[in-house]
Amino acid sequence: AIQLSKSDTTLQDTLRLLTAWFNYSQFESVAQAVQDGFNSISIRTWLQVIPQILARIHINSESTRRLIRQLLVEIGKNHPHAILFSLYVAARSDHTERSQAAKDVLAKLHDVYPELVEETEVVSRELIRITFLFPELWINAIIYVNGVYESKDGYNDIIRTITPIYKLLFKPETLREYHFVQKFGKALTKAYDMLTQYFTSKNDQKLKLAIDQYRYIYHCIREQHPRLSELNLMDTSPILAAYSDMALVVPGTYNPDRELGQDDLRQDERAMQLFGLINSLLMKDDETAKRFLAIEQFPVVPLSSNSGLIGFYPDCESFHSHVNNIRKVSNQPINLEQRLACQFSPNWDTLTVIQKVESFEYALSNTPGNDLQRAMWYTAPNAEVWLERRTNYTRSLAVMSIAGYILGLGDRHPSNILIHEHTGKVVHIDLGDCFEVAAYRDKFPEKVPFRLTRMLIMPMEVGSIEGIFKHSANHTMRVLRANRDSLMAVLEAFVFDPLVSWSYLRDSEMGIKTTPKPQKSKHPKQKAQQEHASRWNTSNGEDFASVSGSKPDGEWSSKVGDTYHDLVDGKDWQTGNPKARAIVKRIYDKLIGTDFNPNEQLAVSEQIEKLIQQATSSENLAGLYSGWVPFW
């Protein structure tokens, strides 16, 4: 099928080939068959599955490992810009074998493109430096230390985590880093000495003094280093500032058709891969194609396991910013509905979900909730443009709602939803919470399949949900269900990818303790996320441990020191993990209509109706975390 295809959109077939190859890599006949097929397939075919190939670069089978490296070298020779940054991510891995395998490929490519390989190394290293400026690095580190201290468990992890950061502290290379060391170096050293004294003496007072010192430093850093909107490259990376006329293209802009003269973003990268397939399926269907149904995409380029670049989506404003602007003009508080709910029920934080429903509906009935609708009307130059934007908005919201439901996408708070200023199309960012992980949080689980709150509904046409939205959602689900085999090929590769999915596959039976991790870098349009989250906190005091994010439980990782290979490198972990199998089964149920009842297959229209009921249920919305802003 891959060989006979006249286009390069053979993602699902290529992924199925990789799955079969890796699952049976122990058989030499399989490796030989794959090697024989290399020459019959265009090298461009492999560009769309580079992440999946790199994920197995250190596979146990010697013959398969050799073939993978051979394939990567061939890809690199023909399309170096498409693979170099990904190779450097692998080369920086904590996994020794994986890192060495990537370095071997880079060495071979260096023989062919020495200047390009060296430029990629410098650019990726310096971009990581800019991503983790000393103030941000230490703010996140102190939040982590405080979180471990408050949990009263895992104290030994503190030293193991912050020691590498201290090594960076005393090796400043830029002007900004020197200034930071001059201001905070002595105080941070003092705190570290107290920590080491605690581990020597086991004197709890020493630990408390160290934590108090870190908290003091935290507040000093936040006060003296406000959030930056721009950086002087000479101060943050003089090496990068000195470069000019590079052979390397801007990361994320490489096009194989064009001739060329803190977040783990690998999840976002795979999500964009899925959205690309969905768009191609929607384009092939007559009904969805004539309505221009598609998901808005942007480039994602991982630089390391916890940093990367997200393409800036121009001319967009977040849902939160639109509402904030309208309320400033109207002189209304940003958390008006929350205040009304708390006035109705002063003990809001201690209520059960059922008890919150009455207060929730009271707040909604006493506020118009038309802020986004007004914002879209006021920003349109005329009625004709407004109508076009309204249609685009409704269609794109419907498509992404269904795609997000299939993927199990959560954390859809107002700062993670952007609206294009000229087209009205909806753009979703921060795609880290997949496979319904948000639905299984211990605190404030997300019980809605997608965000469809009243403020998102009001800008729709007169028919509201019953018009374009439901029609577009039905067509989108119909296309996805009809092409479920293609989607399952991509999603199975996503679930079973040992570099991405291990964070979703943990459960209490695995015996892995969780501790807070530093916050990942945000998309440029998420700059208000941390600021607005605190406004929705109904408590009176400052929640020190949660200032870094909008999620109720913060952001969590495995116990420090447990890297992904410690968890997933076991034999047949992918197909043997019951959580992974459950995720795949859940996705398949959605794509055949048995997601509500395994014994009853729903028609597309019935399935969409039930999803909308869940998404708009007051009970489901009232139980959500306040930072998700369910009142909007």
Solvent accessible surface area in square Angstrom, and as a share of the most:
residue,aa,sasa,rsa
1,A,95,0.73
2,I,24,0.12
3,Q,116,0.52
4,L,151,0.75
5,S,42,0.27
6,K,209,0.88
7,S,61,0.39
8,D,60,0.31
9,T,75,0.44
10,T,7,0.04
11,L,12,0.06
12,Q,34,0.15
13,D,49,0.25
14,T,0,0.00
15,L,2,0.01
16,R,110,0.40
17,L,55,0.27
18,L,4,0.02
19,T,51,0.29
20,A,48,0.37
21,W,1,0.00
22,F,18,0.07
23,N,73,0.38
24,Y,117,0.44
25,S,11,0.07
26,Q,119,0.53
27,F,102,0.42
28,E,117,0.52
29,S,84,0.54
30,V,38,0.22
31,A,4,0.03
32,Q,96,0.43
33,A,65,0.51
34,V,15,0.09
35,Q,62,0.28
36,D,90,0.47
37,G,23,0.22
38,F,26,0.11
39,N,147,0.76
40,S,52,0.34
41,I,26,0.13
42,S,64,0.41
43,I,45,0.23
44,R,73,0.27
45,T,9,0.05
46,W,2,0.01
47,L,31,0.15
48,Q,47,0.21
49,V,0,0.00
50,I,8,0.04
51,P,19,0.12
52,Q,14,0.06
53,I,0,0.00
54,L,7,0.04
55,A,0,0.00
56,R,40,0.15
57,I,0,0.00
58,H,18,0.08
59,I,27,0.14
60,N,129,0.66
61,S,22,0.14
62,E,105,0.47
63,S,7,0.05
64,T,0,0.00
65,R,53,0.19
66,R,126,0.46
67,L,1,0.01
68,I,0,0.00
69,R,66,0.24
70,Q,77,0.34
71,L,5,0.02
72,L,0,0.00
73,V,13,0.07
74,E,69,0.31
75,I,0,0.00
76,G,0,0.00
77,K,80,0.34
78,N,80,0.41
79,H,19,0.08
80,P,13,0.08
81,H,25,0.11
82,A,32,0.25
83,I,0,0.00
84,L,1,0.00
85,F,13,0.06
86,S,26,0.17
87,L,0,0.00
88,Y,23,0.09
89,V,11,0.07
90,A,0,0.00
91,A,11,0.08
92,R,80,0.29
93,S,22,0.14
94,D,109,0.57
95,H,18,0.08
96,T,111,0.64
97,E,107,0.48
98,R,5,0.02
99,S,11,0.07
100,Q,97,0.43
101,A,0,0.00
102,A,0,0.00
103,K,102,0.43
104,D,47,0.24
105,V,1,0.01
106,L,12,0.06
107,A,60,0.46
108,K,115,0.49
109,L,1,0.00
110,H,65,0.29
111,D,117,0.60
112,V,68,0.39
113,Y,69,0.26
114,P,63,0.39
115,E,101,0.46
116,L,12,0.06
117,V,6,0.04
118,E,91,0.41
119,E,11,0.05
120,T,0,0.00
121,E,51,0.23
122,V,21,0.12
123,V,12,0.07
124,S,0,0.00
125,R,84,0.31
126,E,1,0.00
127,L,32,0.16
128,I,33,0.17
129,R,41,0.15
130,I,32,0.16
131,T,24,0.14
132,F,32,0.13
133,L,15,0.08
134,F,13,0.05
135,P,14,0.09
136,E,77,0.35
137,L,28,0.14
138,W,2,0.01
139,I,23,0.12
140,N,11,0.06
141,A,2,0.01
142,I,1,0.01
143,I,9,0.05
144,Y,2,0.01
145,V,2,0.01
146,N,3,0.02
147,G,7,0.07
148,V,0,0.00
149,Y,44,0.17
150,E,93,0.42
151,S,63,0.41
152,K,155,0.66
153,D,64,0.33
154,G,22,0.21
155,Y,51,0.19
156,N,107,0.55
157,D,5,0.03
158,I,0,0.00
159,I,43,0.22
160,R,126,0.46
161,T,24,0.14
162,I,1,0.00
163,T,36,0.21
164,P,73,0.46
165,I,22,0.11
166,Y,12,0.05
167,K,130,0.55
168,L,97,0.48
169,L,1,0.00
170,F,107,0.44
171,K,146,0.62
172,P,25,0.16
173,E,107,0.48
174,T,6,0.03
175,L,95,0.47
176,R,67,0.25
177,E,14,0.06
178,Y,110,0.42
179,H,88,0.39
180,F,1,0.00
181,V,31,0.18
182,Q,142,0.63
183,K,114,0.48
184,F,9,0.04
185,G,5,0.05
186,K,182,0.77
187,A,25,0.20
188,L,0,0.00
189,T,51,0.30
190,K,109,0.46
191,A,0,0.00
192,Y,51,0.19
193,D,64,0.33
194,M,30,0.13
195,L,0,0.00
196,T,51,0.30
197,Q,79,0.35
198,Y,16,0.06
199,F,47,0.20
200,T,121,0.70
201,S,68,0.44
202,K,126,0.53
203,N,66,0.34
204,D,102,0.53
205,Q,100,0.44
206,K,65,0.28
207,L,4,0.02
208,K,97,0.41
209,L,74,0.37
210,A,0,0.00
211,I,2,0.01
212,D,56,0.29
213,Q,28,0.13
214,Y,2,0.01
215,R,68,0.25
216,Y,137,0.52
217,I,1,0.00
218,Y,0,0.00
219,H,86,0.38
220,C,25,0.15
221,I,0,0.00
222,R,104,0.38
223,E,142,0.64
224,Q,90,0.40
225,H,42,0.19
226,P,90,0.57
227,R,128,0.47
228,L,82,0.41
229,S,118,0.76
230,E,142,0.64
231,L,70,0.35
232,N,88,0.45
233,L,71,0.35
234,M,120,0.53
235,D,39,0.20
236,T,2,0.01
237,S,0,0.00
238,P,47,0.29
239,I,75,0.38
240,L,26,0.13
241,A,34,0.26
242,A,83,0.64
243,Y,80,0.30
244,S,86,0.56
245,D,145,0.75
246,M,59,0.26
247,A,43,0.33
248,L,20,0.10
249,V,30,0.17
250,V,102,0.59
251,P,27,0.17
252,G,36,0.35
253,T,67,0.39
254,Y,46,0.18
255,N,56,0.29
256,P,49,0.31
257,D,100,0.52
258,R,120,0.44
259,E,165,0.74
260,L,60,0.30
261,G,117,1.13
262,Q,21,0.10
263,D,5,0.03
264,D,30,0.15
265,L,3,0.02
266,R,20,0.07
267,Q,22,0.10
268,D,1,0.00
269,E,34,0.15
270,R,5,0.02
271,A,0,0.00
272,M,17,0.08
273,Q,28,0.13
274,L,0,0.00
275,F,2,0.01
276,G,28,0.27
277,L,11,0.05
278,I,0,0.00
279,N,19,0.10
280,S,20,0.13
281,L,12,0.06
282,L,0,0.00
283,M,138,0.61
284,K,139,0.59
285,D,30,0.16
286,D,117,0.60
287,E,60,0.27
288,T,0,0.00
289,A,37,0.29
290,K,125,0.53
291,R,44,0.16
292,F,161,0.67
293,L,5,0.03
294,A,35,0.28
295,I,10,0.05
296,E,32,0.14
297,Q,71,0.31
298,F,11,0.05
299,P,61,0.39
300,V,17,0.10
301,V,21,0.12
302,P,8,0.05
303,L,1,0.00
304,S,11,0.07
305,S,60,0.39
306,N,77,0.39
307,S,0,0.00
308,G,12,0.11
309,L,52,0.26
310,I,30,0.15
311,G,17,0.16
312,F,118,0.49
313,Y,30,0.11
314,P,72,0.45
315,D,65,0.34
316,C,1,0.00
317,E,46,0.20
318,S,4,0.03
319,F,0,0.00
320,H,2,0.01
321,S,21,0.14
322,H,18,0.08
323,V,0,0.00
324,N,29,0.15
325,N,77,0.39
326,I,14,0.07
327,R,5,0.02
328,K,145,0.62
329,V,127,0.73
330,S,40,0.26
331,N,140,0.72
332,Q,66,0.30
333,P,42,0.26
334,I,18,0.09
335,N,23,0.12
336,L,35,0.17
337,E,0,0.00
338,Q,6,0.02
339,R,128,0.47
340,L,31,0.15
341,A,0,0.00
342,C,33,0.20
343,Q,132,0.59
344,F,86,0.36
345,S,14,0.09
346,P,118,0.74
347,N,81,0.42
348,W,19,0.07
349,D,88,0.45
350,T,109,0.64
351,L,31,0.16
352,T,80,0.47
353,V,64,0.37
354,I,115,0.58
355,Q,100,0.44
356,K,14,0.06
357,V,29,0.17
358,E,114,0.51
359,S,1,0.00
360,F,1,0.01
361,E,82,0.37
362,Y,79,0.30
363,A,0,0.00
364,L,40,0.20
365,S,92,0.59
366,N,82,0.42
367,T,11,0.06
368,P,80,0.50
369,G,0,0.00
370,N,39,0.20
371,D,4,0.02
372,L,0,0.00
373,Q,68,0.30
374,R,64,0.23
375,A,5,0.04
376,M,11,0.05
377,W,125,0.44
378,Y,132,0.50
379,T,80,0.47
380,A,16,0.12
381,P,100,0.63
382,N,79,0.41
383,A,56,0.44
384,E,136,0.61
385,V,39,0.23
386,W,51,0.18
387,L,83,0.41
388,E,109,0.49
389,R,26,0.09
390,R,47,0.17
391,T,34,0.20
392,N,31,0.16
393,Y,0,0.00
394,T,1,0.01
395,R,61,0.22
396,S,9,0.06
397,L,3,0.01
398,A,0,0.00
399,V,0,0.00
400,M,7,0.03
401,S,5,0.04
402,I,1,0.01
403,A,0,0.00
404,G,4,0.04
405,Y,8,0.03
406,I,2,0.01
407,L,1,0.00
408,G,7,0.06
409,L,12,0.06
410,G,6,0.06
411,D,6,0.03
412,R,8,0.03
413,H,2,0.01
414,P,0,0.00
415,S,1,0.00
416,N,0,0.00
417,I,0,0.00
418,L,0,0.00
419,I,4,0.02
420,H,27,0.12
421,E,74,0.33
422,H,109,0.48
423,T,48,0.28
424,G,1,0.01
425,K,59,0.25
426,V,5,0.03
427,V,1,0.00
428,H,18,0.08
429,I,0,0.00
430,D,9,0.05
431,L,0,0.00
432,G,8,0.07
433,D,18,0.09
434,C,0,0.00
435,F,17,0.07
436,E,30,0.14
437,V,56,0.32
438,A,2,0.02
439,A,23,0.18
440,Y,158,0.60
441,R,36,0.13
442,D,142,0.73
443,K,122,0.52
444,F,77,0.32
445,P,38,0.24
446,E,13,0.06
447,K,111,0.47
448,V,17,0.10
449,P,17,0.11
450,F,14,0.06
451,R,6,0.02
452,L,1,0.00
453,T,2,0.01
454,R,38,0.14
455,M,0,0.00
456,L,0,0.00
457,I,30,0.15
458,M,69,0.31
459,P,5,0.03
460,M,7,0.03
461,E,44,0.20
462,V,153,0.88
463,G,32,0.30
464,S,40,0.26
465,I,22,0.11
466,E,118,0.53
467,G,21,0.20
468,I,44,0.22
469,F,1,0.00
470,K,32,0.14
471,H,90,0.40
472,S,1,0.01
473,A,1,0.00
474,N,29,0.15
475,H,25,0.11
476,T,0,0.00
477,M,0,0.00
478,R,82,0.30
479,V,3,0.02
480,L,0,0.00
481,R,27,0.10
482,A,79,0.61
483,N,47,0.24
484,R,82,0.30
485,D,94,0.49
486,S,18,0.11
487,L,1,0.01
488,M,9,0.04
489,A,4,0.03
490,V,3,0.02
491,L,0,0.00
492,E,46,0.21
493,A,15,0.11
494,F,2,0.01
495,V,0,0.00
496,F,36,0.15
497,D,3,0.01
498,P,8,0.05
499,L,3,0.02
500,V,2,0.01
501,S,0,0.00
502,W,41,0.14
503,S,36,0.23
504,Y,16,0.06
505,L,4,0.02
506,R,40,0.15
507,D,46,0.24
508,S,105,0.68
509,E,157,0.70
510,M,76,0.34
511,G,65,0.62
512,I,35,0.18
513,K,114,0.48
514,T,67,0.39
515,T,9,0.05
516,P,26,0.16
517,K,75,0.32
518,P,51,0.32
519,Q,14,0.06
520,K,18,0.07
521,S,35,0.22
522,K,49,0.21
523,H,3,0.01
524,P,67,0.42
525,K,41,0.17
526,Q,5,0.02
527,K,137,0.58
528,A,21,0.16
529,Q,3,0.01
530,Q,34,0.15
531,E,85,0.38
532,H,0,0.00
533,A,9,0.07
534,S,77,0.50
535,R,103,0.38
536,W,1,0.00
537,N,60,0.31
538,T,42,0.25
539,S,61,0.39
540,N,161,0.83
541,G,53,0.51
542,E,122,0.55
543,D,64,0.33
544,F,30,0.13
545,A,45,0.35
546,S,31,0.20
547,V,39,0.22
548,S,20,0.13
549,G,10,0.10
550,S,3,0.02
551,K,30,0.13
552,P,23,0.14
553,D,28,0.14
554,G,22,0.21
555,E,25,0.11
556,W,103,0.36
557,S,22,0.14
558,S,5,0.03
559,K,71,0.30
560,V,35,0.20
561,G,45,0.43
562,D,40,0.21
563,T,35,0.21
564,Y,16,0.06
565,H,39,0.17
566,D,80,0.42
567,L,34,0.17
568,V,5,0.03
569,D,61,0.32
570,G,46,0.44
571,K,184,0.78
572,D,92,0.48
573,W,29,0.10
574,Q,29,0.13
575,T,72,0.42
576,G,44,0.42
577,N,22,0.11
578,P,84,0.53
579,K,64,0.27
580,A,0,0.00
581,R,125,0.46
582,A,56,0.43
583,I,16,0.08
584,V,24,0.14
585,K,112,0.47
586,R,81,0.29
587,I,5,0.02
588,Y,84,0.32
589,D,18,0.09
590,K,2,0.01
591,L,0,0.00
592,I,29,0.14
593,G,0,0.00
594,T,17,0.10
595,D,18,0.09
596,F,67,0.28
597,N,59,0.30
598,P,104,0.65
599,N,140,0.72
600,E,88,0.40
601,Q,115,0.51
602,L,7,0.04
603,A,53,0.41
604,V,32,0.19
605,S,68,0.44
606,E,87,0.39
607,Q,0,0.00
608,I,1,0.01
609,E,63,0.28
610,K,80,0.34
611,L,0,0.00
612,I,12,0.06
613,Q,104,0.46
614,Q,67,0.30
615,A,0,0.00
616,T,48,0.28
617,S,32,0.21
618,S,29,0.19
619,E,86,0.39
620,N,32,0.17
621,L,10,0.05
622,A,1,0.01
623,G,11,0.11
624,L,8,0.04
625,Y,43,0.17
626,S,22,0.14
627,G,0,0.00
628,W,8,0.03
629,V,0,0.00
630,P,7,0.04
631,F,1,0.00
632,W,0,0.00
